[in-house]
Amino acid sequence: MSMSFLGIVLLLAGGLAWTASRQPQEAPNADAAKEIVLIAAVGDNTSVEQLAPGFEAKTGYKIKVTFAVSGMIKKKVIDGEPFDVAVLLMPIADALATGNLVESSVKPMAGMPIAMAMKKGAPKPDVSTPEALKQTLLAAKAISYPHGTPGALAGILMDDMLNKLGITDQMLPKVNRGGIAAVVKGDVDFAFLFQPEVRDPGVEIVGPLPAAVLPVAQMVGALSSHAKNPAIAKQLLDYLSSPAAKAVYISKGMVPAS
């Protein structure tokens, strides 16, 4: 007996539905699922690059890292951009106030001093006291530091130092934004930047500089309140604040956290 037209339609529809149900579902992005997002202040980049392979090998998670000047990292936190772990430079009260960081997770990592770099082989000046540093700067033809760079804590600390020394008006006309390259070329006598960033073989560091006028910036780590995988995020934060990691920070020119 022949099947009715309606029966044929229902049979075909059932077959198509069964076929569709057997199609493999698109797998989620495995790479994204095994990523952890770190945002970190510039100055910590060489340390993270050295430490990352050990964490990745141990956990199987790839660290996806963004480096930026300290103020921009803090802005990312304040704006609620997605991340799992943040490495910031103090103070961070405004970032904590947003609720985007787990306040109880904040861990000290290291101190990041500002270094005074000069051309290698040049006579080293006396910078042992605030007054000696003041006279050295007044005698310089030009200096370089990130004056006016949005979010650059080194620039803010340097502005404050010049103000404490009472020489802001005399020094600002001498400021060149060329950094280490300007020292090597001879365009400036000194460049001021976070010590881990001093990596050019053509310069050497003068100092240490007097803490009374130029305090050491404190680097801390914290968990995001919105981490995709809080357990793995905590593992990364613990790893970055471990004694082994702190030894790496010190090898890069940082100092123990205070």
Buried (B, 14 or more C-beta within 10 A) or exposed (E): EEEEEEEEEEEEEEEEEEEEEEEEEEEEEEEEEBBBBBBBBBBBBBBBEBBBEEBBEEBEBBBBBBBBBBBBBBBBBBEEBEBBBBBBBBEBEEBBEEEBBBEEBBBBBBBBBBBBBBBEEBEEBEBEEBEEBBBBBEEBEBBBBBBEBEBBBBBBBBBBBBEBBEBEEEBEEBBBBBBBBBBBEEBBBBBBBBBBBBEBEEBBBBBBBBEEBBBBBBBBBBBBBBBBBBEBBBBBBBBBBBEEBBEBBBEBBBBEBE
